[in-house]
Amino acid sequence: MFSGKSEELIRRLRRAMIARKRVQVFKPVIDERYSKDEIVSHADQRLKAEVVDAAKQVLDRLDWRTQVVGFDESNFFGEELVEVAMQLADSGKQVLVAGLDTDYMGRPFEPMPQLLCMAESITKTLAICMRCGNPAKHTQRLVESSDLIVVGAAGMYEARCRRCFEPGVPKQEYFDFARPVLAKRTE
């Protein structure tokens, strides 16, 4: 999260529109963080999108003249997105997908690993670690939940580098000034 994935997707879709290509954009119904009917970057860039419950609905809603199809938050679509994306690409459409490649535990986050294997081109964006300032590839969950998907943004997640990332929810840290001081025994 916070690496500019949605921002880059919006940029590429707008360029396709400038090139007078027919574009359709889809987002999962579960993602209502900033807007119900737009994909929105954390920097508040917005682009109208069609909301779907499942990836297969895209095939029913697709205009046959569409040349470029965009998907935001691939991790909310599930593995069904792989088949849909392949079908669209095989029919000659340009398919642009943005989403997380790892989950809050640092494990591969489906369907992105499969999509990466099938892609002609991949752009990996990195955030800035909120702890040390290094490039960050991980999404650190800050709230307690064992659910794989917890929709949220700042305050619930933060970007972390490999060194600062703690799979799951980080343990409470003690700072020197807050640690209880044990009296030394004097003899």
HELIX and SHEET records of a PDB file:
HELIX    1   1 LYS A    5  ILE A   18  1                                  14    
HELIX    2   2 GLN A   57  ARG A   61  1                                   5    
HELIX    3   3 SER A   74  PHE A   76  5                                   3    
HELIX    4   4 GLU A   80  ASP A   90  1                                  11    
HELIX    5   5 MET A  112  MET A  118  1                                   7    
SHEET    1   A 4 GLU A  50  VAL A  52  0                                        
SHEET    2   A 4 VAL A  23  PRO A  28  1                                        
SHEET    3   A 4 VAL A  68  PHE A  71  1                                        
SHEET    4   A 4 GLN A  94  VAL A  97  1                                        
SHEET    1   B 2 GLU A  38  VAL A  40  0                                        
SHEET    2   B 2 ARG A  46  LYS A  48 -1                                        
SHEET    1   C 2 ALA A 127  ILE A 128  0                                        
SHEET    2   C 2 PRO A 135  ALA A 136 -1                                        
SHEET    1   D 2 HIS A 138  ARG A 141  0                                        
SHEET    2   D 2 TYR A 157  ARG A 160 -1                                        
END                                                                             
